[in-house]
Amino acid sequence: MESLGSLHLGKIVVAGVLALAGLMTTGVGISNAATLQTEGTCPSRAACYAAGPGVKATTAGNWNDFWCVPDHAAPGSWRLVLAN
């Protein structure tokens, strides 16, 4: 009977270690989260995607990805968003 109790305790310890490892991994992911910058407004989605590959960021950084989102401040326009 004593071996069943120690087996249960072992499962609890293993579960705790796995939970701690998961929390540590989450912290690493959050600390490496991408930085975003909006870079201008375009009159259409097509114009935004056309401008994306050649855009020059106004701030220094390794801006290696972009996408376009609707501009809520100017209905019908699109915002170019850069990420590093």
C-alpha positions in Angstrom: 0.0 0.0 0.0 2.9 2.3 0.7 4.2 1.9 -2.8 0.9 3.2 -4.2 1.2 6.4 -2.1 4.8 7.0 -3.3 3.6 6.4 -6.9 0.9 9.0 -6.5 3.4 11.5 -5.0 5.8 10.8 -7.9 3.0 11.7 -10.4 2.4 15.0 -8.6 6.1 15.9 -8.7 6.3 15.1 -12.4 3.2 17.1 -13.1 4.7 20.0 -11.2 7.9 19.9 -13.1 6.1 19.8 -16.4 3.9 22.7 -15.4 7.0 24.7 -14.4 8.7 23.9 -17.8 5.6 25.1 -19.6 5.6 28.4 -17.8 9.3 28.9 -18.5 8.8 28.2 -22.2 5.9 30.8 -22.2 8.2 33.4 -20.7 10.8 32.9 -23.4 8.1 33.2 -26.2 6.7 36.4 -24.7 10.2 37.9 -24.3 10.9 37.3 -28.0 7.6 38.7 -29.2 7.8 40.8 -32.4 7.9 44.5 -32.4 5.3 46.2 -34.7 5.3 49.5 -36.5 2.7 51.1 -38.7 4.1 52.7 -41.8 1.7 54.8 -43.7 -1.9 54.6 -45.1 -2.8 53.3 -48.5 -6.0 54.0 -50.5 -6.7 50.3 -51.2 -5.7 46.9 -50.0 -4.0 46.2 -53.4 -1.9 49.4 -53.1 -0.9 48.5 -49.5 0.3 45.0 -50.6 2.1 46.6 -53.5 3.9 49.1 -51.3 4.9 46.5 -48.6 8.0 44.9 -50.1 9.8 48.2 -50.9 8.8 50.2 -47.9 11.5 52.0 -45.9 10.9 52.1 -42.2 11.1 55.4 -40.4 12.9 53.8 -37.4 15.9 51.5 -37.4 15.4 47.8 -37.1 15.2 44.5 -38.9 11.8 45.0 -40.4 11.5 41.7 -42.3 7.7 41.2 -42.5 4.6 43.2 -43.3 0.9 42.9 -43.7 -2.1 45.2 -44.3 -5.0 46.0 -42.0 -8.0 48.2 -42.4 -7.4 51.7 -41.1 -10.3 52.4 -38.6 -9.3 56.1 -38.5 -9.8 56.5 -42.3 -12.6 54.2 -43.6 -11.7 52.6 -46.9 -8.0 53.0 -46.3 -5.4 50.4 -45.3 -2.5 50.6 -42.9 0.9 49.0 -43.7 2.2 47.2 -40.6 5.8 46.2 -40.3 7.2 43.5 -37.9 10.7 42.4 -37.0 
